[in-house]
């Protein structure tokens, strides 16, 4: 009987401890238990790590290889700035508060607006008699890990691909009667 009570009490303590993780303000100044900070400028980016709660000793690993920030306590609404150098990358920020048995994860996403560009590959052709294949090259710039590409081939079919399609050549089969003499092919690219 005593063992069951102790086990249940330990499980409840673990649940309560995890529930005590503070919220941190994200890039839109909204409190979040999983904050995101997003920069699309291509320049250095300084986050202001801030929380409406206070807590005791803690560490923050910024995820960019810089020294871990640690302090004896945090006072609510104070700001801890950290600057990420200009890059296109994603960083995991980890807040650890041992007294609360709390580990909170946030993400910093740095990228630039992606520029979609579709072209005919060198040596390729822009005409084909159906049924036949045409090739298109994804020459988009500022591609990052969050980029998603949508090809629309003008015949009612489309293809959604990840960032790995950047710089690649894609082939599409046009069936008889699927298009007119001129067909518009589009490439849409999206990221944060």
Residue pairs with C-beta under 8 A, 6 or more apart in sequence:
14 101
17 100
17 101
17 102
18 101
18 102
20 100
20 101
20 102
21 33
21 95
21 97
21 100
21 102
21 103
21 104
22 51
22 52
22 53
22 55
22 95
22 97
22 100
22 102
22 104
23 31
23 32
23 33
23 35
23 51
23 52
23 53
24 31
24 32
24 33
24 35
24 49
24 50
24 51
24 95
24 104
24 106
25 31
25 32
25 35
25 48
25 50
25 51
25 52
26 32
26 35
26 36
26 37
26 106
27 35
27 36
27 37
27 38
27 39
27 47
31 51
31 52
32 106
33 104
34 104
34 105
34 106
34 107
35 93
35 106
35 107
36 106
36 107
36 108
36 109
37 45
37 47
37 93
37 106
37 107
37 108
37 109
38 108
38 109
38 110
38 192
39 45
39 84
39 108
39 109
39 110
39 111
40 111
40 112
40 113
40 191
40 192
41 112
42 86
42 88
42 111
42 112
42 142
43 86
44 83
44 84
44 85
44 86
45 83
45 84
45 86
45 108
45 110
46 81
46 82
46 83
46 84
47 81
47 82
47 84
47 93
47 108
48 79
48 80
48 81
49 60
49 79
49 80
49 81
49 82
49 93
50 77
50 78
50 79
50 80
51 74
51 76
51 77
52 76
52 77
53 76
54 73
54 74
54 75
54 76
55 73
55 74
55 97
55 99
55 100
56 72
56 73
56 97
56 99
56 100
57 70
57 71
57 72
57 73
57 97
57 98
57 99
58 70
58 71
58 73
58 74
58 95
58 96
58 97
58 98
59 68
59 69
59 70
59 95
59 96
60 68
60 69
60 70
60 80
60 82
60 93
60 94
60 95
60 96
61 68
61 93
61 94
61 96
62 68
62 69
62 82
62 84
62 91
62 93
63 91
63 92
63 93
63 94
63 108
64 84
64 85
64 91
66 82
69 80
69 82
74 80
84 91
84 108
84 110
86 110
87 110
88 110
88 111
88 112
88 142
88 144
89 110
89 144
90 107
90 108
90 109
90 110
90 144
90 145
90 146
91 107
91 108
91 110
92 105
92 106
92 107
93 105
93 106
93 107
93 108
94 103
94 104
94 105
94 106
95 102
95 103
95 104
95 105
95 106
96 102
96 103
97 103
97 104
109 144
109 146
109 192
111 142
111 144
111 146
111 191
111 192
112 142
112 144
113 142
113 191
114 140
114 141
114 142
114 143
114 144
114 147
114 189
114 190
114 191
115 140
115 141
115 142
115 189
116 140
116 149
116 187
116 188
116 189
117 138
117 139
117 140
117 141
117 187
118 136
118 137
118 138
118 139
118 151
118 185
118 186
118 187
119 136
119 137
119 139
120 126
120 135
120 136
120 137
121 135
121 136
121 137
121 169
124 134
124 135
124 137
125 134
126 134
128 134
128 174
130 174
130 175
130 176
130 177
130 178
130 179
131 173
131 174
131 175
131 176
132 173
132 174
133 171
133 172
133 173
133 174
134 171
134 172
134 174
135 169
135 170
135 171
135 172
136 151
136 169
136 170
136 172
136 185
136 187
137 167
137 168
137 169
137 170
138 149
138 165
138 166
138 167
138 168
138 169
138 170
138 187
139 167
140 147
140 149
140 166
140 167
140 187
140 189
143 163
143 166
143 167
143 189
143 191
144 163
144 191
145 163
146 163
146 191
146 192
147 162
147 163
147 166
147 189
147 190
147 191
148 160
148 161
148 162
148 163
148 189
148 190
148 191
149 160
149 161
149 162
149 163
149 165
149 166
149 187
149 188
149 189
150 158
150 159
150 160
150 161
150 187
150 188
150 189
150 190
151 158
151 159
151 160
151 161
151 170
151 172
151 185
151 186
151 187
152 158
152 185
152 186
152 187
152 188
153 159
153 172
153 174
153 183
153 185
154 179
154 183
154 184
154 185
154 186
155 174
155 175
155 178
155 179
155 183
156 178
157 172
159 170
159 172
161 170
174 183
